[in-house]
Amino acid sequence: MTLKEKVEKALETVRPHLQADGGNVELIDTTEDGVVKVKLTGACGDCPMAAMTLQHGVTNAIKQAAPEVKEVQAVQ
């Protein structure tokens, strides 16, 4: 399984929680050096809690599924 596939699988576990609040998360890119770029969309895009959601929900899920990930970055 590729890094991108692992990350997508992790995001699938987080999406229902985000969608329940009118948001979503989109995988933008993965790099060979372990950086994952995601975009929070919908209500999550401009939510004051977006940074916490990214850090605790999305990042934790990704790192659990793909321990080789070094960093998760939010892009606009």
Secondary structure as GFF3:
##gff-version 3
##sequence-region A 1 76
A	DSSP	alpha_helix	3	20	.	.	.	ID=ss1
A	DSSP	beta_strand	23	30	.	.	.	ID=ss2
A	DSSP	beta_strand	35	42	.	.	.	ID=ss3
A	DSSP	three_ten_helix	43	46	.	.	.	ID=ss4
A	DSSP	alpha_helix	50	52	.	.	.	ID=ss5
A	DSSP	pi_helix	53	59	.	.	.	ID=ss6
A	DSSP	alpha_helix	60	65	.	.	.	ID=ss7
A	DSSP	beta_strand	71	74	.	.	.	ID=ss8
###
